[in-house]
Amino acid sequence: MSDVFENVMDLAKRRGFIWPTSECYGAVAGFIDYGPLGAMMKRRIENIWRHFYVVQEGYYEIECPTIAQEAVFIASGHVKGFSDKMCQCPHCKEYLRADHVADGGGVSGAATMDNATLAAAIAGCKCPACDEVLGCVDVYNFNLMFSTTIGPGSQRVGYLRPETAQGMFVDFSRLLRFYRDKLPFGAVQIGKSYRNEISPRQGMIRLREFTQAEAEIFVHPLEKNHHPAFARYANYRMPLLTYTHQHKCEPAVEMTMREAVDANVIANEYVAYYVALTHELLVTVGIRPDRLRFRQHLPDERAHYATDCWDAEVYSERFGWVETVGIADRTDYDLNAHAAQSKTSMSVFIQYDTPKKVQRRRIIPNMGVLGKQYRQKAKAIFTALETATPTAEGADVTVDGETIHIPADLFEVRDEVVDVRGEEIVPHVIEPSYGIDRMCYAVLEQAYAEDTADGEKRVVLRLTPKVAPVQVAVFPLMARDGLDTLSGEITSNLQKQGILAEYDDSGAIGRRYRRQDEIGTPFAVTVDYETKETGTVTLRDRDSMKQVRLNTGDLQQIIPALIEGSMHFAAL
Ligand code: GAP
């Protein structure tokens, strides 16, 4: 019996949502094409994401190249550590994710095993490709980045970015200036990321080229518990699966964001705010709340840079709980790493409300004597003395690895009180990171339904009107007698309002409804002979299949309101 994944992918291929890429040459695993309807639906989901992050949050979108030079990924840690554990099946020669083989074979704890232990642990597991017992295999680390060289004949190594995030970190200084040197601020980016996944077999869930929508929010490290708009989500209630619950095999508990922060379940207000915003956003694009949970990473599962991390997981009938969004507190890890690698400052000057009086000890060298005595080393000694700890006898300084004792009569120690206007701090980063393709799959899977209409099986995509590619269909009952002209006028008036209205006059009206139901078009307007007499049309709701008669002139207010969700069909 086919499962919902097969039904969804079959519909997606047939109706132009998702296609295998370069199919005529034999599709390559891990790459997909979005067909005409899929590309439109994806764009609508991205635009809802933009509405939340750019319009509501005020974080401007930037666009960085998908290829970056090696130094960027040395600093980020991807060159050294962005790898999965791989083995090769000795029977069918297929390369496999060793931890996935372990999971499939009922071996737990693979994520924390070293390669030799994992190899021993999976020896008794079956190869998922050929079903033979693996036996003795080597497990090794496979770096997931696609590498390239930049420029013809060049030795300059580059990588396709494995996340959009790094572009926003390396642009930090310019972003800081753009936001007039004030924290908090954020930058967002929607674009392609690339990971050379080992044998991806999960359709749109695990791709080698995929779209991420990421926000990097730069905050003062001491203000992570004071999100300026926290009140918006303070009473937002949702189920949270904390790591304590996971350890005790207990179910998720419902909490408000205020309660979660106060009980230290979520690390701070910023993380809690974006957990709640993500919940609202996913429900807005059509994810059912009963198939959505927020799971905290276990300490040994967290990325090396994160102090707290929550995954929004969406339940799939085929794949179980699928990580779709990650919300992490990345601390100052990335900015410090890029500051060290690029030797540029990635800090912010925070001015105090009133300058602070600070007692400071200054060491003033006697340059005349120091210069004569130490000649070319004098300048380095002068600099080293600034941070030395002098005693009554003098101070020891280290220059070029050599410790030099400077007698006390060669410098003067002056204690003074100075006004300090502020301090340099390295911001912390809160990062909500969305996988758009996983959202698209989840939306399609959850929208897919079969029921009956007029005694026949009906396949329907119950997409929320906000993400449906075609928003309204317009049908003349007959393609003649002026009904076609009237339908054409209605279509073009709706199009002028920015609504994607599709005119269709081919085939019986029932078949036309079925075609639109299958691609998720939420509303259909039918122009019939009564339209000519009374100026009214019927408006049909995809889900209830009910129809109401309306004045043609009202469509231009009603249709946008139905799509936006400010009006419901039942109220008509
Ligand atoms: N900047 C943080 C980051 O990239 P991640 O958890 O590796 O974190 C974020 O990725 C999201 O990107 C995931 O939650 C998932 O939705 C999506 N994603 C990651 N790898 C993917 C893949 N191979 N195919 C499709 N989506 C993927």
Residues whose N, C-alpha, C, O or C-beta is under 5 A from the ligand:
A	BS01	GAP	P162 E163 A165 R195 M204 I205 R206 L207 F210 E323 T324 V325 G326 S433 Y434 G435 R438
